[in-house]
Amino acid sequence: MLILATLTHSEDNCPGFNHEIMPDVIKGLEGREQLARKHGVKLHGLWSGAPDHVFFVLVEADSSLAIDLFLTEAAPFKQACKLTPVITAEELVKLGKEMMARG
């Protein structure tokens, strides 16, 4: 299943302002591909909206546990996480055609 993870944190908990946790965050982000494989997650991309204290991570996995384990290692600091199942444009077209066929 394709999942968009939205991770948010406060200014008080931002690694940019908390230099004690920055080395672990850098290590996690640099090792993100290896960590994804370790947890059985396919990583499609990871983006930061740094001024807004948010990460967007697009992954594919069979369980939310695998995603949770991956995210807590790849971005190892306290933050909120919202997991949103998403589909591709091709899947959306297929869904639309199936709905039209049903009337």
TAJOWO-V953338 format. One record per residue. N is the residue number from 1. RES is the residue in one small letter. SS is DSSP state (H for helix, E for strand, L for the rest). D_CENTER is the distance of its C-alpha to the mean C-alpha in Angstrom with 2 decimals. Layout:
BEGIN
n: <N N>
res: <RES RES>
ss: <SS SS>
d_center: <D_CENTER D_CENTER>
END
This chain:
BEGIN
n: <1 2 3 4 5 6 7 8 9 10 11 12 13 14 15 16 17 18 19 20 21 22 23 24 25 26 27 28 29 30 31 32 33 34 35 36 37 38 39 40 41 42 43 44 45 46 47 48 49 50 51 52 53 54 55 56 57 58 59 60 61 62 63 64 65 66 67 68 69 70 71 72 73 74 75 76 77 78 79 80 81 82 83 84 85 86 87 88 89 90 91 92 93 94 95 96 97 98 99 100 101 102 103>
res: <m l i l a t l t h s e d n c p g f n h e i m p d v i k g l e g r e q l a r k h g v k l h g l w s g a p d h v f f v l v e a d s s l a i d l f l t e a a p f k q a c k l t p v i t a e e l v k l g k e m m a r g>
ss: <L E E E E E E E L L H H H L H H H L H H H H H H H H H H H H L H H H H H H H L L L E E E E E E E E H H H L E E E E E E E L L L H H H H H H H H H H H L L L L L E E E E E E L L L H H H H H H H H H H H H H H L>
d_center: <12.76 10.26 7.34 5.65 3.56 5.99 7.06 10.78 13.68 17.39 19.68 21.33 18.32 17.14 17.30 19.28 21.96 21.72 22.91 23.22 19.49 18.81 19.94 17.46 14.53 15.99 16.53 12.99 11.68 14.75 14.33 10.73 12.35 14.78 12.51 10.52 14.08 15.33 13.20 13.73 10.31 10.55 8.22 9.11 7.98 6.61 8.75 10.45 12.76 14.76 17.71 15.84 13.92 10.45 7.22 5.41 2.78 5.05 6.05 9.44 10.93 14.07 13.11 10.85 12.54 11.31 7.59 8.94 11.07 8.76 6.62 10.15 11.59 9.43 9.54 12.68 13.96 14.43 12.07 11.37 8.32 8.67 7.61 9.44 11.05 12.04 14.88 16.24 19.32 21.47 20.49 21.17 24.56 25.37 24.63 26.82 29.60 29.57 29.84 32.67 34.43 34.54 36.26>
END
